[in-house]
């Protein structure tokens, strides 16, 4: 039987909140499975929280609200935070990406999340 994980786009007010919402969708109230792309990729590939048989869908309801919340401003915030924590050898690439986003080019956090889900679990995501 297909398990449906529901994300309410109105609850996603930023990337930090997205991790909480998806964690609870997969693992119930207070649920947690990580707060980075690697953890999400692991979950999508059958890791912690997803059904053993891999039969699941993710319904991202009111996704347009999340698209706005995880847009350019949030992407800039995330990249600035990443830049502060990055190894010095990684900073030039992050700065370049930050400049691109500030100029209105390149994927947003929302775009990256959707791309990861579609890459790791094709056909699972339903944007509603």
N, C-alpha and C positions, 0 to 999 in steps of 0.2 A: 504494500500500500504506500502510495506517495505521501511523504511528509511535506507539509507546506510551512516554510518559515516566513513570517510576515514582518516587514519593516514598514512602519508608518513614517512617511517622509516628513510629516509635521514635527516629529520628535527629533529629527536629525538637525541640530542647530550648529554643528561644527564636527570636525573629524573626531574629537575626543568623545563627543556624544554618539557619533555613529558606532564607535567600538562598543559602547554600552548597549545600544539598541540591538545591534546584530548579535552580541553575546547573549542577551536575554531572549531574542527570537530563537536562537539555536538551543540554548541551555536553560531556559526558563527564567523567572524573576531573579534578579541578582546574578544571572549567569554571566560567565566570562570565559573567553578562550584566547584572549590576547589583544594587543592594541597596535598591531602593525600588519603590513602587507604579507609578510611571511606567515604569520599566524592564520590570516584569512586564507591564504593559498593552501596551507596545510589542511584546514577545515574543509575547504572545497574539494580537496583530493581524497577525502575519506578520513581525515584526521579527527581530532577531538570534537565530538558533538554531532557529527552528521551520521545518518543511518549507515549501518554496516553494509547494506546492499546498495548504497549510493542512490537510492530512489527518493530524491527530494527536489523541491523547487523553492525559489526565493521570490516572493511577491513583494515588490517594492512599491507600495501604494503611495499615492500622492508624491511620486518621485520628483516632480518638478519643484516642489518645495525644498527637497534635498539638493537638487541641482543648483538652486540659488544659494543655499546655505554652504555648499561645498564648492562654490565658484571661485572666481579670481581672488577675492579678498581672503578667503580661507586658505587658498593655495599659497598666497604670499605669506600668510602667517605661519603655515606649516613649514615652508621652505626657510623662512627666517629662523625658526626654532631649530630646524635641522642644521642650518649653517653654523649656529652657535655651538652645536654639539659635535660637529663633524671633525674628522681627522684633517689636519692641514692639507694633506694631498688631495682630499675630496672637495675642498672649499671652492676652487675655481669652477668646477662643473656645477656645483649648487648655485654659485653666484650667476653663472650664465643662464641657468634655468630660471632663476629668480628674475633676471632682467627680461627674459622672454615673456614670462607671465605678466609682469608689470606692463609690458608693451601690448598686452592683450593677445598674445600668441601662445600656442601650445595647450596641452591638456590641463584640465583642472583636477582637483582631488576627486571630484565626482566622476569625471571621465576615466581616471586611473582605476578607481574602484570597479566601475562597470567593465572596463577592459579586462581587469584581472579575473573577475567572476566569469566573464564570457570565455576567457582563455582556459581557465582551469576546470570549468564545469559548463561546457557548451550546452545551450538550450535550457539551462536551469533558471535563468533570470527572466522574470516577467516585470517589466516596467508598466505600472498601472497608474 
